Amino acid sequence: MTVLLTIGDFSRMTHLSVKALRHYHDVGLLEPAEVDRSSGYRLYDAEQVPIAQVIRRFRELGMPVDDVKSVLAAPDVTTRNRVIVAHLERMEDQLEQTKSTVASLRAVLEAPRAPAPVEYRSLGPTPTLAVRETVTAAGMEPWWIGAFQELRKVLAESGAERAGPDGCLYPNEMFELEVGEMVAFVPVTGLAVGSGRVQPYALPPVELAIMLHQGSYDELDQTYGALGTHVGERAIGVEGPIRELYLISALDQEDPAELRTELGWPVFRAG
């Protein structure tokens, strides 16, 4: 026997708000058993209660609506579980990021990083193999990893010799607008032959104030702050991209405490 429920009763039985139920109907996630043509009232079948309760749990886990649809529409257990496991893995990644952010916040509040010494370095034009692309801040991490993996592959195949650590240019627009042309590079000697998006590129000459950051990338902002303060106090900063050099990068070392990154702030020093 079919038991039809008003949207209010169905809401109370499933702990899904009326607003949520209307939204799930609109997007095709959970459609009512019937909709009264004259009044527009939604009526739900009692047999839909377990489905609604499953939807609520997935949504509480942060699963996107489209993924919940995929789970409910899965033709077999293997397909269904693949979607669920992929979401759980994303949650685990987010949890690790949250733990890292909490640890970094504690470090800022309880034991502020002591500023490292600043050195000045004048660099001439530097031949490199590079990937130059417009990137958004949200897509930075996967782009960074992919770019350096590709750079290392092309370097190994090109016959050119590495002349320094991996590096990256961060334009002002990336910090101010969260989008800008990034340049991931590997300094080289000899004739460098590009492939695909990896192409020869000469870094322009520059004078930099440099500070060494030791540890996780999550705490790079502390070194940026210390170096920027040093430059600002002396009124020597000039326009130009920040240069990061990865003496020990995350591609080579899994322990964040072992990472070593040089930050270079463009400056002008008279004499």
C-alpha positions as CSV (number, residue, x, y, z in Angstrom):
1,M,0.0,0.0,0.0
2,T,1.4,3.4,-1.0
3,V,1.5,5.9,1.8
4,L,1.9,9.5,0.6
5,L,3.3,12.1,2.9
6,T,3.2,15.9,2.9
7,I,6.5,17.7,2.5
8,G,6.3,18.8,6.1
9,D,5.8,15.3,7.4
10,F,8.5,14.0,5.1
11,S,10.8,16.7,6.4
12,R,10.3,15.7,10.0
13,M,10.8,12.0,9.2
14,T,14.1,12.6,7.3
15,H,15.5,15.7,9.1
16,L,15.8,17.3,5.7
17,S,14.5,20.9,5.6
18,V,11.6,21.8,3.4
19,K,14.0,24.2,1.6
20,A,16.5,21.4,1.0
21,L,13.7,19.0,-0.3
22,R,12.6,21.7,-2.7
23,H,16.1,22.2,-3.9
24,Y,16.7,18.4,-4.3
25,H,13.5,18.3,-6.4
26,D,14.6,21.1,-8.6
27,V,18.0,19.6,-9.3
28,G,16.6,16.1,-9.8
29,L,18.2,14.5,-6.8
30,L,15.0,13.5,-4.9
31,E,11.8,13.9,-6.8
32,P,8.4,13.7,-5.0
33,A,6.2,10.7,-5.7
34,E,3.5,13.1,-6.8
35,V,3.0,16.8,-7.3
36,D,-0.5,18.2,-7.1
37,R,-1.1,20.0,-10.4
38,S,-3.5,22.6,-8.9
39,S,-1.7,23.5,-5.7
40,G,1.9,22.5,-6.5
41,Y,2.1,20.6,-3.2
42,R,4.7,17.9,-3.2
43,L,3.8,14.4,-1.8
44,Y,6.4,11.8,-1.0
45,D,6.1,8.0,-0.7
46,A,7.0,6.5,2.6
47,E,9.4,4.2,0.8
48,Q,11.5,7.3,-0.1
49,V,12.4,7.9,3.6
50,P,15.5,5.6,3.6
51,I,16.7,7.2,0.4
52,A,16.3,10.7,1.8
53,Q,18.1,9.7,5.0
54,V,21.0,8.4,2.9
55,I,21.1,11.6,0.9
56,R,21.3,13.6,4.1
57,R,24.2,11.6,5.4
58,F,26.2,12.0,2.2
59,R,25.5,15.8,2.1
60,E,26.6,16.1,5.8
61,L,29.9,14.5,4.6
62,G,30.2,17.3,2.1
63,M,29.5,15.1,-1.0
64,P,28.5,17.3,-4.0
65,V,25.0,16.8,-5.3
66,D,26.2,15.4,-8.6
67,D,28.2,12.8,-6.8
68,V,25.2,11.8,-4.6
69,K,23.2,11.4,-7.9
70,S,26.0,9.2,-9.2
71,V,25.8,7.0,-6.1
72,L,22.0,6.7,-6.2
73,A,22.1,6.0,-10.0
74,A,25.0,3.5,-9.8
75,P,24.2,0.4,-11.9
76,D,26.2,-1.8,-9.5
77,V,28.0,-1.9,-6.2
78,T,31.5,-1.5,-7.7
79,T,30.5,1.8,-9.5
80,R,28.7,3.0,-6.3
81,N,31.7,2.3,-4.1
82,R,34.1,3.9,-6.5
83,V,32.2,7.3,-6.2
84,I,32.0,6.9,-2.4
85,V,35.7,6.0,-2.0
86,A,36.8,8.9,-4.2
87,H,34.8,11.3,-1.9
88,L,36.3,9.8,1.2
89,E,39.8,10.2,-0.1
90,R,39.0,13.9,-0.8
91,M,37.8,14.3,2.8
92,E,41.0,12.7,4.1
93,D,43.1,15.2,2.0
94,Q,41.0,18.0,3.4
95,L,41.4,16.7,7.0
96,E,45.2,16.6,6.5
97,Q,45.1,20.2,5.2
98,T,43.0,21.3,8.2
99,K,45.5,19.6,10.6
100,S,48.4,21.4,8.8
101,T,46.6,24.7,9.0
102,V,45.8,24.3,12.7
103,A,49.5,23.4,13.4
104,S,50.7,26.5,11.5
105,L,48.2,28.7,13.3
106,R,49.4,27.5,16.7
107,A,53.0,28.2,15.6
108,V,52.1,31.7,14.6
109,L,50.3,32.4,17.9
110,E,52.6,30.5,20.3
111,A,56.1,30.7,18.8
112,P,56.5,33.3,16.0
113,R,59.2,32.4,13.6
114,A,62.5,34.3,14.2
115,P,63.4,36.2,11.0
116,A,66.3,34.6,9.1
117,P,69.2,36.7,7.9
118,V,68.7,38.6,4.6
119,E,71.3,38.6,1.8
120,Y,71.4,40.5,-1.4
121,R,72.1,38.8,-4.7
122,S,72.5,40.3,-8.2
123,L,71.6,37.9,-11.0
124,G,72.2,38.3,-14.7
125,P,70.0,36.8,-17.5
126,T,69.6,33.1,-16.6
127,P,68.8,30.5,-19.3
128,T,66.2,28.0,-18.2
129,L,63.7,25.5,-19.4
130,A,60.3,26.9,-18.2
131,V,56.6,26.5,-18.2
132,R,54.8,29.8,-18.5
133,E,51.0,29.8,-18.1
134,T,48.2,31.9,-16.6
135,V,47.2,30.2,-13.4
136,T,44.5,30.9,-10.7
137,A,45.3,30.7,-7.0
138,A,42.8,27.9,-6.6
139,G,44.6,25.8,-9.3
140,M,48.1,26.6,-8.1
141,E,49.1,23.4,-6.3
142,P,48.2,20.9,-9.1
143,W,49.7,23.2,-11.7
144,W,52.9,23.5,-9.7
145,I,53.3,19.8,-9.3
146,G,52.5,19.0,-12.9
147,A,54.8,21.8,-14.2
148,F,57.9,20.6,-12.3
149,Q,57.3,17.0,-13.1
150,E,57.1,17.9,-16.8
151,L,60.2,20.1,-16.5
152,R,62.2,17.4,-15.0
153,K,61.2,14.9,-17.6
154,V,62.1,17.2,-20.5
155,L,65.4,18.2,-18.8
156,A,66.4,14.6,-18.6
157,E,65.6,14.1,-22.3
158,S,67.0,17.4,-23.6
159,G,70.7,16.8,-22.9
160,A,71.0,20.1,-21.1
161,E,72.6,20.2,-17.7
162,R,70.9,21.6,-14.6
163,A,72.6,24.8,-13.4
164,G,70.6,25.4,-10.2
165,P,67.5,24.4,-8.2
166,D,64.0,24.5,-9.4
167,G,62.3,27.9,-9.1
168,C,59.1,29.8,-9.7
169,L,58.2,33.4,-10.5
170,Y,55.1,34.7,-8.7
171,P,53.7,37.9,-10.3
172,N,52.1,40.6,-8.2
173,E,48.8,39.8,-9.8
174,M,48.8,36.4,-8.2
175,F,48.8,37.9,-4.7
176,E,46.5,40.8,-5.6
177,L,44.0,39.3,-8.0
178,E,44.5,35.5,-7.4
179,V,45.4,35.0,-11.1
180,G,48.5,35.7,-13.1
181,E,51.2,34.4,-15.4
182,M,53.3,31.9,-13.5
183,V,56.8,30.8,-14.6
184,A,58.1,27.5,-13.3
185,F,61.7,27.0,-14.3
186,V,64.9,24.9,-14.1
187,P,68.2,26.8,-14.8
188,V,70.3,25.1,-17.4
189,T,73.6,25.2,-19.2
190,G,74.2,24.2,-22.8
191,L,71.6,24.1,-25.5
192,A,68.1,23.4,-24.1
193,V,65.5,21.9,-26.4
194,G,61.9,22.3,-25.3
195,S,58.9,20.0,-25.7
196,G,55.2,20.8,-25.4
197,R,54.6,23.5,-22.9
198,V,58.2,23.3,-21.7
199,Q,60.3,25.8,-23.6
200,P,63.6,27.7,-23.3
201,Y,63.2,31.0,-21.4
202,A,65.8,33.5,-20.2
203,L,65.0,34.9,-16.8
204,P,65.6,38.7,-16.8
205,P,68.4,40.2,-14.7
206,V,67.4,41.2,-11.3
207,E,68.6,42.2,-7.9
208,L,67.0,40.3,-5.0
209,A,66.8,40.5,-1.2
210,I,66.8,36.8,-0.2
211,M,65.7,35.0,2.9
212,L,65.8,31.3,3.5
213,H,62.6,29.6,4.6
214,Q,63.0,26.3,6.4
215,G,60.0,24.0,6.7
216,S,56.5,23.6,5.4
217,Y,55.1,25.7,2.5
218,D,52.1,26.3,4.8
219,E,54.3,28.7,6.8
220,L,55.9,30.4,3.9
221,D,53.8,33.5,4.6
222,Q,55.8,34.1,7.8
223,T,59.0,34.4,5.8
224,Y,57.2,36.5,3.2
225,G,56.1,38.8,6.0
226,A,59.6,39.1,7.5
227,L,61.3,39.6,4.2
228,G,58.7,42.2,3.0
229,T,59.1,44.1,6.3
230,H,62.9,44.2,5.8
231,V,62.5,45.5,2.3
232,G,59.7,48.0,3.3
233,E,61.7,49.4,6.2
234,R,64.5,50.3,3.8
235,A,62.2,51.5,1.0
236,I,64.2,49.5,-1.6
237,G,61.4,47.3,-3.1
238,V,60.7,47.6,-6.8
239,E,58.0,46.1,-9.1
240,G,58.6,42.6,-10.3
241,P,57.7,39.0,-9.5
242,I,58.7,37.3,-6.3
243,R,61.2,34.5,-7.0
244,E,61.1,31.2,-5.1
245,L,64.0,28.7,-5.3
246,Y,63.4,25.2,-4.0
247,L,66.7,24.0,-2.6
248,I,64.8,21.0,-1.1
249,S,61.4,20.7,-2.6
250,A,58.3,18.7,-1.8
251,L,59.0,16.6,-4.9
252,D,62.2,15.4,-3.3
253,Q,61.3,15.3,0.4
254,E,58.1,14.1,2.1
255,D,58.9,15.5,5.5
256,P,57.8,19.2,5.5
257,A,60.3,20.1,8.2
258,E,63.1,19.3,5.8
259,L,62.0,21.6,3.0
260,R,64.3,24.6,2.1
261,T,63.0,27.5,0.0
262,E,64.8,30.7,-0.8
263,L,62.5,33.7,-1.2
264,G,63.8,36.5,-3.5
265,W,62.2,40.0,-3.3
266,P,63.1,42.4,-6.2
267,V,64.9,45.4,-4.9
268,F,67.0,48.4,-6.0
269,R,70.1,49.2,-4.0
270,A,72.1,52.4,-4.9
271,G,75.7,51.6,-5.2
